[in-house]
Structure formats: C-alpha cells, structure tokens
C-alpha cells in the first residue's frame, strides 16, 4: 500500500475487508497472531489496547460547567471557527461528524447532523469523553495522538466492538511555537469515509489550524526550540529553520541547556568525555562546528553558554513537574533524553529527568498516570510502577489482570521472589 495510514487499498471491497479484519480481531482477542491480516498501525494499536474490555464504553470526564470552562481555555478554542469553515459541510450532511479532542483524547467538540449525533451518543462519542487508546481502544483520534500521525481507522479495525460500525480519520495538531501536541481533529462516519480524500482533508485541516495558531502567536525571532527526548540526535528550530544535529553536537547542546549560567571547556570536557578521556583540542573543534550550526551570534565562550532564549522539551517536563502537573509532564515526555548517549553529563541528566517524572507519578497512585508511565520506554520494565498500577486499579477493572501478570513476569525476569502485590482494601 502506498500510504500505510490509509485503511483501504484502491479497489478493495469494503465488505470483504470488514469480514477479514473482523476475523483477525476475534483471533487477536483469543490470543492468536494476526500480523499478516491487519495493518501494522492497527496491530500495534490493538496491542496497546489489549488491557481493555472489547465491550467497554469511553468514560466521560467532563460535563456541564467544568467542560465549558475547560474547552473555553483550551488553545484550540481559537481555531474552532476554522474547523467549522473547513469541515462544516461534512458535519451537517447527515452522514458525518466533526470532532476535536485535546492531547489526552478528551473530546472538546462533536458537531454534525442531530440524527448522526444521537447515534454517536450511544457509544459516548460526546464532548467530555476520553477517546485516547487507554480508555477507548483503537480509534482515529486516539491512535493519531498515540503515534503522532494522521490515520484512518476503518470499521472492524476499531478495538472496541460497539465502535466497529463507524469509520474515522484524524490528524494531530501541534503548537507551532513549541511543537507540543495540542490535540487532534477528526471526521467520523460510515464505511464510505475510507478514502484518500478524507485523510487528506483532516491532514490539511490540521496544517491550517497550526498555520492559524502560528499567525496568532507573537513573533519570537531569537527563540531556540530543542527536541531531545526519545531521540539520539537532537533537532532544533530557529528562525524558521529546522536543524538536525549530530550525536556529539546534540550532547553539547543539551549540556549547555542544562547550565544556562555557562560552562568552562574543562567542565564540558568532563561532562562529555569523563575523567579519563579529556580531549581539549577535539572539544574546541566540536564547539566551533556547533557555533557554525547554531549561528555565530548564539554561542558565547569564556564561559561557553547560549545567548538565545531557549525552550527544550526535557526542560518543559521538569517545569511541569515543578508546577504540580504530572499529567502535562507525561504528555510532554517523548522518551529518555538522548537515549544512545553515554556522555556522563547527559546520562546524569537523563536519570534525573526520568527519576523526577517516575517519582511524581508513583506518588500520585493514579491509575491513568501509572498506565501512561508504564507505556513509555522508561516505564515498560518498571516493576514498582506495574505493582503500583495493579494496586491502583479496582477489582474487576479490565486492565488489572494484565498489570498483575506483567509485574509477576518482571519479578521472574529480575530473579526476585514472587512479586507481592499489596491488596487494596476490599480486594
């Protein structure tokens, strides 16, 4: 298939595909391998959704005044007129819905023909409901957020059975200044929606929303944006340019960001190479090349420090934690900081960021936050977090048996005594 994010190949029979994928879905629920019968993006989403009851209904988080206040303050509220201009015709044609969600999969607006809205209400596709994968399984807005890419989800590709009569296409929307995920825009309807045109439409709408937000944002010509979480080579954006740095320059930039007051060459050398491998000549050459990449005016020496105002994704995580927003910090966390780096200073900072986030999430004892942490690369093998998740989930929760099983599996792998999961009162 030319585009793996499209649900149907050209000329495919929708009814035949519904039956084929439906059989694969039932086989998956029975524990059989289905890799050759579904798209990779769908199979991976089913695996992430496996903790859910396939008959579940998306929970409603916000209603009434709480919902009104929340979405009025959301950045995408400014873009709602644009969404209505671009998708309003579809939303009123009697066959489709337009929906906008936040970065947590919480639906902010769902609009369309009253008859279609009534059908959607039966599966809680309503404002205030949580449609991220953790709560609603595979679906276009939830999966678009999970993979940070536009995607179609067709009929029986949905993990939850009550949603399988619908087809949807969604695209993520980012803050054009920081790159942070804001939410997604979605169109939902019947099988006829599984076309290249519907996916292209939501992609174009998302890009138009980002352009609108960029035009509304104050100009910050000297602001440097750095993305270094979950990737071995940092990306920086400045003055409309995107620059992908090499590994050593990525390490140097992160170290400079961690010390805005500046570092001497000797301090940088210790952070970069360690005590036994100091290379002052090599370090000066690397800093000279980094200065050329950033721009001659952005890097001072004596001490080495950045002159420009800087936003970095790993600093966003720690700032949100300091403000008491672990959910926001998890949302901003893209993975370990430069995970392939063995530079001592970077390794220390990586442990610090991960450790602060982990400790805060564990302290909340919140099942949703614990589930989100265990879904990250740093949390996937975290025995303590899986045990905490098992304790936080009430008896009968669909995700609890899998959390208990994962904790016991990790205890065996770590060659520990059988994991003792503290039981909640009444378990």
C-alpha positions as CSV (number, residue, x, y, z in Angstrom):
1,X,0.0,0.0,0.0
2,X,1.4,3.4,-1.0
3,X,0.2,5.1,2.2
4,X,0.1,2.8,5.3
5,X,-2.1,5.3,7.1
6,X,-4.9,4.7,4.7
7,X,-7.4,2.0,5.6
8,X,-8.2,0.5,2.2
9,X,-6.1,-0.2,-0.9
10,X,-7.5,1.1,-4.2
11,X,-10.2,-1.3,-5.5
12,X,-10.6,-3.2,-2.2
13,X,-14.1,-4.5,-1.4
14,X,-15.1,-2.8,1.9
15,X,-17.4,-5.6,2.9
16,X,-14.7,-8.3,2.3
17,X,-12.2,-6.2,4.3
18,X,-14.6,-5.7,7.2
19,X,-15.1,-9.5,7.4
20,X,-11.3,-10.2,7.1
21,X,-10.3,-7.7,9.8
22,X,-13.2,-8.7,12.0
23,X,-12.0,-12.3,11.9
24,X,-8.4,-11.1,12.8
25,X,-9.8,-9.0,15.7
26,X,-11.6,-12.1,17.1
27,X,-8.4,-14.1,16.7
28,X,-6.4,-11.4,18.4
29,X,-8.8,-11.4,21.4
30,X,-8.4,-15.2,21.5
31,X,-4.6,-14.8,21.8
32,X,-3.7,-15.7,18.2
33,X,-1.1,-13.9,16.0
34,X,-2.7,-11.7,13.4
35,X,0.2,-9.7,12.0
36,X,-0.3,-10.7,8.3
37,X,-4.0,-9.8,8.3
38,X,-4.1,-6.2,9.6
39,X,-2.1,-3.1,9.0
40,X,0.9,-2.6,11.3
41,X,-0.5,0.6,12.8
42,X,-3.7,-1.2,13.7
43,X,-1.9,-4.3,15.1
44,X,0.3,-2.1,17.3
45,X,-2.7,-0.2,18.5
46,X,-4.6,-3.4,19.4
47,X,-1.5,-4.5,21.4
48,X,-1.6,-1.2,23.3
49,X,-5.4,-1.6,23.8
50,X,-5.2,-5.2,25.0
51,X,-5.9,-4.2,28.6
52,X,-9.4,-3.0,27.7
53,X,-12.7,-4.9,27.7
54,X,-13.7,-5.0,24.0
55,X,-17.2,-4.1,25.0
56,X,-16.2,-1.1,27.0
57,X,-17.6,2.4,26.6
58,X,-15.4,5.5,26.7
59,X,-15.8,7.3,30.0
60,X,-17.0,10.9,30.3
61,X,-14.5,13.0,32.3
62,X,-16.1,16.5,32.0
63,X,-19.7,17.7,31.8
64,X,-21.6,21.0,32.1
65,X,-19.7,23.9,33.6
66,X,-16.5,22.0,34.0
67,X,-16.5,21.1,30.3
68,X,-17.4,24.7,29.2
69,X,-14.6,26.2,31.3
70,X,-12.0,23.7,30.2
71,X,-12.6,24.0,26.4
72,X,-13.0,27.8,26.6
73,X,-9.5,28.0,27.9
74,X,-8.0,25.4,25.5
75,X,-5.8,26.7,22.7
76,X,-7.9,25.0,20.1
77,X,-10.9,27.1,21.0
78,X,-9.4,29.9,18.9
79,X,-9.4,27.6,15.9
80,X,-13.0,26.3,16.2
81,X,-14.3,28.8,13.6
82,X,-11.7,27.5,11.2
83,X,-12.7,23.9,11.8
84,X,-16.3,24.8,11.2
85,X,-15.4,26.6,7.9
86,X,-13.4,23.7,6.6
87,X,-15.4,20.8,7.9
88,X,-18.8,22.4,8.5
89,X,-20.3,21.0,5.3
90,X,-19.3,17.5,6.2
91,X,-20.6,17.9,9.7
92,X,-24.1,18.8,8.6
93,X,-24.5,16.4,5.6
94,X,-26.4,13.8,7.6
95,X,-23.6,11.2,7.3
96,X,-20.6,12.5,9.2
97,X,-19.4,14.1,12.4
98,X,-16.6,16.6,13.0
99,X,-14.8,16.2,16.4
100,X,-11.9,18.0,18.1
101,X,-10.1,16.5,21.0
102,X,-7.3,17.6,23.4
103,X,-3.9,15.9,23.8
104,X,-5.4,13.4,26.2
105,X,-8.0,12.3,23.8
106,X,-10.8,14.2,25.6
107,X,-13.4,15.3,23.1
108,X,-13.9,19.0,23.2
109,X,-16.4,19.5,20.4
110,X,-18.5,17.0,18.5
111,X,-20.7,18.5,15.8
112,X,-22.9,17.2,13.0
113,X,-26.4,16.3,12.0
114,X,-28.7,15.7,15.0
115,X,-29.6,12.2,13.8
116,X,-25.9,11.2,13.5
117,X,-25.1,12.8,16.9
118,X,-27.8,10.7,18.5
119,X,-26.2,7.5,17.1
120,X,-22.8,8.6,18.3
121,X,-24.1,9.3,21.8
122,X,-24.8,5.6,22.2
123,X,-21.1,4.9,22.3
124,X,-20.3,8.1,24.3
125,X,-18.8,9.9,21.4
126,X,-19.7,13.1,23.1
127,X,-17.9,16.2,24.4
128,X,-16.0,15.5,27.6
129,X,-15.5,11.8,26.9
130,X,-12.0,10.2,26.8
131,X,-11.2,8.7,23.4
132,X,-7.5,8.0,23.9
133,X,-6.4,4.4,23.3
134,X,-6.1,3.7,27.1
135,X,-9.9,4.4,27.5
136,X,-11.5,3.7,24.1
137,X,-9.0,1.4,22.3
138,X,-8.1,1.8,18.7
139,X,-9.8,4.8,17.1
140,X,-8.7,7.5,14.7
141,X,-8.3,10.4,17.2
142,X,-6.9,8.3,19.9
143,X,-4.5,6.4,17.6
144,X,-3.5,9.7,15.9
145,X,-2.4,11.0,19.3
146,X,-0.6,7.8,20.2
147,X,1.5,7.7,17.1
148,X,1.5,11.5,16.4
149,X,0.4,11.0,12.8
150,X,-2.7,11.3,10.8
151,X,-4.5,8.0,10.4
152,X,-7.7,6.3,9.2
153,X,-9.4,3.6,11.3
154,X,-11.9,1.5,9.3
155,X,-14.9,-0.4,10.8
156,X,-13.6,-3.6,12.4
157,X,-10.1,-2.1,12.9
158,X,-11.6,-0.4,16.0
159,X,-10.7,-2.4,19.1
160,X,-13.9,-1.9,20.9
161,X,-16.8,-3.7,19.3
162,X,-19.6,-1.0,19.8
163,X,-17.5,1.4,17.6
164,X,-17.0,-1.0,14.7
165,X,-19.9,0.3,12.7
166,X,-18.0,3.6,12.3
167,X,-15.0,4.7,10.2
168,X,-13.0,7.8,11.1
169,X,-9.9,9.8,10.0
170,X,-8.0,12.1,12.3
171,X,-4.8,14.2,12.3
172,X,-2.8,15.6,15.3
173,X,-2.4,19.3,15.8
174,X,0.8,20.9,17.4
175,X,1.6,24.2,18.9
176,X,3.6,25.8,16.1
177,X,5.9,27.5,18.5
178,X,6.8,24.7,20.9
179,X,5.9,21.6,18.9
180,X,3.8,20.4,21.8
181,X,0.8,18.2,20.9
182,X,-2.4,20.1,21.4
183,X,-5.0,17.6,20.2
184,X,-6.5,16.2,17.0
185,X,-9.2,16.9,14.5
186,X,-11.4,14.0,13.3
187,X,-14.2,13.2,10.9
188,X,-16.3,10.2,11.7
189,X,-18.9,8.4,9.5
190,X,-19.7,5.2,7.7
191,X,-17.6,2.9,5.6
192,X,-17.6,5.3,2.6
193,X,-15.2,7.5,4.6
194,X,-12.3,5.1,4.0
195,X,-10.9,7.1,1.1
196,X,-7.7,9.1,0.4
197,X,-9.8,12.3,0.3
198,X,-11.0,12.0,3.9
199,X,-7.4,11.5,5.2
200,X,-6.1,14.3,3.1
201,X,-8.9,16.6,4.4
202,X,-8.1,16.1,8.1
203,X,-4.4,16.5,7.3
204,X,-5.0,19.8,5.5
205,X,-7.3,21.0,8.3
206,X,-4.7,20.2,11.0
207,X,-2.0,22.1,9.0
208,X,-4.4,25.0,8.5
209,X,-5.0,25.1,12.3
210,X,-1.3,25.1,13.0
211,X,-0.8,27.9,10.5
212,X,-3.6,29.9,12.1
213,X,-2.0,29.5,15.5
214,X,1.4,30.5,14.2
215,X,-0.1,33.7,12.8
216,X,-1.8,34.5,16.0
217,X,1.4,33.9,18.1
218,X,3.7,36.8,18.9
219,X,6.9,36.7,16.9
220,X,9.9,35.3,18.8
221,X,12.8,35.5,16.3
222,X,15.5,34.7,18.8
223,X,13.8,31.7,20.4
224,X,15.5,28.4,20.0
225,X,13.4,25.2,20.3
226,X,15.2,22.0,21.1
227,X,13.7,18.4,20.9
228,X,16.0,15.8,22.5
229,X,13.6,13.4,24.3
230,X,13.3,9.9,22.8
231,X,15.9,10.5,20.0
232,X,19.6,10.1,19.7
233,X,20.1,13.2,17.7
234,X,18.5,16.5,18.8
235,X,16.5,18.7,16.5
236,X,16.5,22.4,16.9
237,X,14.3,25.0,15.3
238,X,15.3,28.7,15.0
239,X,14.2,31.4,12.6
240,X,12.1,29.1,10.6
241,X,14.9,26.6,10.1
242,X,15.0,23.0,11.3
243,X,18.4,21.6,12.0
244,X,19.2,18.0,12.9
245,X,22.4,17.9,14.9
246,X,24.9,15.0,15.0
247,X,25.2,13.0,18.2
248,X,28.2,14.9,19.7
249,X,26.7,18.3,18.9
250,X,23.4,17.1,20.4
251,X,25.2,16.2,23.6
252,X,27.0,19.5,23.8
253,X,23.7,21.4,23.2
254,X,21.9,19.5,26.0
255,X,24.8,20.2,28.4
256,X,24.8,23.9,27.6
257,X,21.0,24.0,28.1
258,X,21.4,22.3,31.5
259,X,23.8,25.0,32.5
260,X,22.4,28.4,31.3
261,X,25.0,30.1,33.5
262,X,27.7,28.7,31.3
263,X,30.5,26.0,31.4
264,X,34.2,26.2,31.1
265,X,35.9,24.0,28.5
266,X,37.2,21.7,31.2
267,X,33.7,21.3,32.7
268,X,32.2,20.5,29.3
269,X,35.1,18.0,28.7
270,X,34.4,16.2,31.9
271,X,30.6,16.1,31.2
272,X,31.2,14.9,27.6
273,X,34.2,12.5,27.9
274,X,34.7,11.7,31.6
275,X,37.8,12.0,33.7
276,X,40.0,9.6,31.8
277,X,39.4,10.9,28.2
278,X,39.8,14.6,28.2
279,X,40.4,15.9,24.6
280,X,40.5,19.8,24.8
281,X,41.5,20.2,21.1
282,X,38.7,17.9,19.9
283,X,36.3,19.7,22.2
284,X,37.2,23.1,20.9
285,X,36.8,21.9,17.3
286,X,33.3,20.4,18.2
287,X,32.2,23.7,19.8
288,X,33.4,25.6,16.8
289,X,31.3,23.4,14.5
290,X,28.3,23.8,16.9
291,X,28.7,27.5,16.8
292,X,28.5,27.5,13.0
293,X,25.4,25.2,13.1
294,X,23.6,27.5,15.6
295,X,24.8,30.8,14.2
296,X,27.9,32.7,15.2
297,X,25.9,35.1,17.4
298,X,24.2,32.4,19.5
299,X,27.1,30.7,21.4
300,X,29.4,32.6,23.8
301,X,32.8,31.4,25.0
302,X,34.6,32.1,28.4
303,X,32.4,30.5,29.6
304,X,30.5,28.6,26.9
305,X,26.8,29.5,27.0
306,X,23.9,30.1,24.8
307,X,22.8,33.7,24.2
308,X,19.4,33.0,22.8
309,X,16.2,32.3,24.8
310,X,15.7,28.5,24.6
311,X,12.8,26.1,25.0
312,X,13.7,22.4,25.3
313,X,11.3,19.5,25.7
314,X,13.2,18.0,28.6
315,X,13.1,21.3,30.5
316,X,9.3,21.5,29.8
317,X,8.9,18.2,31.5
318,X,10.7,19.3,34.7
319,X,9.0,22.7,34.7
320,X,5.6,21.0,34.5
321,X,6.5,18.7,37.4
322,X,7.6,21.7,39.5
323,X,4.2,23.3,38.8
324,X,2.5,20.2,40.1
325,X,1.2,18.9,36.7
326,X,2.3,15.3,36.3
327,X,-0.2,14.7,33.6
328,X,1.1,17.5,31.5
329,X,4.7,16.3,32.1
330,X,3.8,12.8,30.9
331,X,2.2,14.3,27.8
332,X,5.4,16.4,27.1
333,X,7.7,13.4,27.8
334,X,8.8,11.9,24.5
335,X,11.1,9.3,26.0
336,X,14.6,9.2,27.6
337,X,16.9,12.1,26.9
338,X,19.3,11.2,24.0
339,X,19.0,7.5,24.9
340,X,22.0,6.4,22.9
341,X,24.4,8.9,24.6
342,X,27.0,7.6,27.1
343,X,28.3,11.1,27.9
344,X,28.5,11.3,31.7
345,X,26.8,14.6,32.0
346,X,24.0,13.6,29.6
347,X,23.5,10.3,31.4
348,X,23.2,12.1,34.8
349,X,20.6,14.5,33.3
350,X,18.7,11.6,31.7
351,X,18.5,9.8,35.0
352,X,17.4,13.0,36.7
353,X,14.5,13.7,34.3
354,X,13.3,10.1,34.3
355,X,13.7,9.8,38.0
356,X,11.7,13.0,38.8
357,X,8.9,12.0,36.4
358,X,8.8,8.4,37.8
359,X,8.8,9.5,41.4
360,X,6.0,12.0,40.9
361,X,3.8,9.6,39.0
362,X,4.3,6.9,41.6
363,X,3.4,9.4,44.4
364,X,0.1,10.1,42.7
365,X,-1.0,6.5,42.8
366,X,-3.3,7.5,39.9
367,X,-4.1,4.5,37.6
368,X,-4.2,6.6,34.4
369,X,-0.9,8.2,35.1
370,X,0.7,4.9,36.1
371,X,-0.6,3.3,32.9
372,X,0.8,6.2,30.9
373,X,4.2,5.8,32.6
374,X,4.3,2.0,32.0
375,X,3.6,2.7,28.4
376,X,6.8,4.7,28.0
377,X,10.2,3.1,27.2
378,X,11.5,4.0,30.6
379,X,8.5,2.6,32.4
380,X,7.8,-0.5,30.4
381,X,10.1,-2.6,32.6
382,X,9.5,-0.7,35.8
383,X,8.4,-3.4,38.3
384,X,7.5,-0.9,41.0
385,X,5.3,1.0,38.6
386,X,3.5,-2.1,37.4
387,X,2.9,-3.2,41.0
388,X,1.5,0.3,41.8
389,X,-0.7,0.2,38.8
390,X,-2.1,-3.2,39.9
391,X,-2.8,-1.7,43.3
392,X,-4.4,1.4,41.9
393,X,-6.9,-0.5,39.7
394,X,-10.1,-1.6,41.4
395,X,-11.2,-5.3,41.4
396,X,-12.8,-6.2,38.1
397,X,-11.0,-3.5,36.1
398,X,-10.2,-4.9,32.7
399,X,-6.5,-3.7,32.9
400,X,-5.8,-5.1,36.4
401,X,-5.1,-8.8,35.4
402,X,-2.6,-7.7,32.8
403,X,-0.9,-5.3,35.2
404,X,-0.6,-8.1,37.8
405,X,0.7,-10.5,35.2
406,X,3.3,-8.0,33.9
407,X,4.5,-7.4,37.5
408,X,5.0,-11.1,38.1
409,X,6.7,-11.5,34.8
410,X,9.2,-8.8,35.6
411,X,9.8,-10.2,39.1
412,X,10.7,-13.5,37.4
413,X,13.0,-11.8,34.9
414,X,14.8,-9.9,37.7
415,X,15.1,-13.2,39.6
416,X,13.2,-11.7,42.6
417,X,10.9,-13.6,45.0
418,X,7.4,-13.7,43.7
419,X,6.0,-10.2,43.5
420,X,3.7,-9.4,46.4
421,X,1.1,-7.0,45.2
422,X,-0.4,-5.1,48.1
423,X,-4.1,-5.5,48.0
424,X,-6.4,-2.6,48.2
425,X,-9.0,-2.7,51.0
426,X,-11.8,-4.9,49.8
427,X,-9.8,-6.8,47.1
